[in-house]
Amino acid sequence: MQLFRSAGQHLAEVLAKIVSKKIPIYACGACSRARGVTETDLAEYGAKFGNPKIFVSLVEWADKIITE
């Protein structure tokens, strides 16, 4: 399965830039699995399934960066 096939080439280009900068990519496990996305699909981008604990910590980190 090729991720983002319906989103067009632009999203693939954006992901390539993110990957080249070694920025971590997390995908919602439940959302991804419901759409047939596998760990193998994510591995192509160095992405991982996240969980609520990871996403909450990312939001808390982003809030500190934005508000401080």
Rosetta silent file (secondary structure, phi, psi, omega in degrees, C-alpha in Angstrom):
SEQUENCE: MQLFRSAGQHLAEVLAKIVSKKIPIYACGACSRARGVTETDLAEYGAKFGNPKIFVSLVEWADKIITE
SCORE:     score description
SCORE:     0.000 S_00000001
   1 L     0.000  126.103  176.506    0.000    0.000    0.000 S_00000001
   2 L   -90.426  120.765 -179.931    1.405    3.349   -0.966 S_00000001
   3 L   -65.598  144.585  171.582    0.619    5.909    1.693 S_00000001
   4 L    65.148   23.855 -178.373   -1.058    9.122    0.659 S_00000001
   5 L   -60.146  -32.200 -179.209   -1.740    8.031   -2.916 S_00000001
   6 L   -82.976  -15.275 -177.524   -4.935   10.111   -2.960 S_00000001
   7 L   -84.241  -10.263  176.697   -3.236   13.165   -1.451 S_00000001
   8 L    88.068  177.518 -175.420   -0.998   13.635   -4.455 S_00000001
   9 H   -68.009  -29.904 -175.918    2.680   14.221   -4.934 S_00000001
  10 H   -57.472  -45.136 -179.371    2.823   17.338   -2.763 S_00000001
  11 H   -64.289  -38.665  177.385    2.370   15.411    0.478 S_00000001
  12 H   -61.550  -38.119  178.016    5.052   12.927   -0.562 S_00000001
  13 H   -66.959  -41.984  178.560    7.428   15.846   -1.125 S_00000001
  14 H   -62.563  -46.073  178.926    6.618   17.335    2.275 S_00000001
  15 H   -60.949  -40.105  178.796    7.199   13.976    3.968 S_00000001
  16 H   -60.750  -39.432  177.780   10.519   13.588    2.146 S_00000001
  17 H   -66.261  -41.940  179.486   11.646   16.965    3.529 S_00000001
  18 H   -62.511  -45.965 -179.639   10.574   16.022    7.045 S_00000001
  19 H   -62.548  -41.073 -178.516   12.403   12.698    6.818 S_00000001
  20 H   -64.514  -25.904  178.656   15.556   14.370    5.459 S_00000001
  21 L   -92.105    4.696  177.865   15.627   16.633    8.524 S_00000001
  22 L    58.673   35.791  176.349   15.249   13.598   10.818 S_00000001
  23 L   -83.397  128.618 -179.500   12.081   14.978   12.390 S_00000001
  24 L   -62.737  139.920  177.717   10.178   12.212   14.219 S_00000001
  25 L  -120.712  126.858  177.148    6.874   11.211   12.634 S_00000001
  26 E  -122.315  138.545  176.505    4.135    9.547   14.691 S_00000001
  27 E  -118.003  142.788  176.709    0.835    8.230   13.371 S_00000001
  28 E   -62.851  121.851 -177.557   -2.216    7.434   15.444 S_00000001
  29 H   -60.072  -49.144 -178.410   -2.239    3.660   15.737 S_00000001
  30 H   -64.244  -43.961 -179.169   -6.020    3.252   15.814 S_00000001
  31 H   -64.711  -43.566 -178.492   -6.600    5.716   12.972 S_00000001
  32 H   -65.874  -47.404 -178.812   -3.880    4.187   10.817 S_00000001
  33 H   -62.749  -36.106  178.338   -4.948    0.599   11.347 S_00000001
  34 H   -63.485  -22.798  179.708   -8.556    1.499   10.528 S_00000001
  35 L  -102.352    7.515  176.445   -7.270    2.705    7.161 S_00000001
  36 L    82.162   13.461  178.984   -5.122   -0.348    6.537 S_00000001
  37 L   -80.850  132.764 -178.425   -1.800    1.339    7.262 S_00000001
  38 L  -111.427  170.302  175.710    0.819   -1.072    8.603 S_00000001
  39 H   -60.338  -34.117  178.113    4.133   -0.686   10.399 S_00000001
  40 H   -62.935  -41.618  177.401    5.791   -1.564    7.091 S_00000001
  41 H   -60.872  -43.457 -178.785    4.032    1.382    5.427 S_00000001
  42 H   -68.880  -34.362 -177.127    5.225    3.722    8.166 S_00000001
  43 H   -59.683  -29.104  178.258    8.773    2.363    8.089 S_00000001
  44 L   -57.084  -29.236 -179.511    9.200    3.790    4.588 S_00000001
  45 L  -108.045    5.984 -176.797    9.136    7.226    6.246 S_00000001
  46 L    70.182   18.642 -177.806   10.827    6.242    9.487 S_00000001
  47 L   -87.504  161.570  179.312    7.463    6.805   11.176 S_00000001
  48 E  -134.669  157.638  170.868    6.070    4.931   14.142 S_00000001
  49 E   -72.665  133.587  175.811    2.666    4.314   15.628 S_00000001
  50 E   -98.123  179.145  176.074    2.093    6.681   18.488 S_00000001
  51 L  -142.151  170.117 -177.243   -0.153    6.336   21.501 S_00000001
  52 H   -53.400  -39.208 -179.227   -2.024    8.820   23.691 S_00000001
  53 H   -61.484  -43.421  178.855    0.923    9.229   26.066 S_00000001
  54 H   -64.078  -46.838 -177.230    3.248   10.195   23.194 S_00000001
  55 H   -65.169  -38.069  177.145    0.742   12.592   21.653 S_00000001
  56 H   -63.970  -43.314 -179.862    0.026   14.313   24.966 S_00000001
  57 H   -64.304  -35.161  177.975    3.748   14.780   25.586 S_00000001
  58 H   -67.949  -39.891  178.001    4.168   16.276   22.094 S_00000001
  59 H   -66.256  -42.119  177.910    1.312   18.723   22.675 S_00000001
  60 H   -61.946  -41.458  178.557    2.767   19.712   26.048 S_00000001
  61 H   -63.731  -46.078 -178.576    6.180   20.257   24.420 S_00000001
  62 H   -63.649  -36.720  179.231    4.680   22.310   21.592 S_00000001
  63 H   -63.604  -39.177  178.418    2.721   24.433   24.060 S_00000001
  64 H   -66.071  -40.754 -179.443    5.923   25.305   25.919 S_00000001
  65 H   -66.102  -41.033 -176.300    7.674   26.245   22.698 S_00000001
  66 H   -74.802  -38.638 -171.891    4.799   28.396   21.514 S_00000001
  67 H   -95.687  -15.322 -177.529    3.968   30.139   24.799 S_00000001
  68 L   -91.816    0.000    0.000    7.373   30.641   26.404 S_00000001
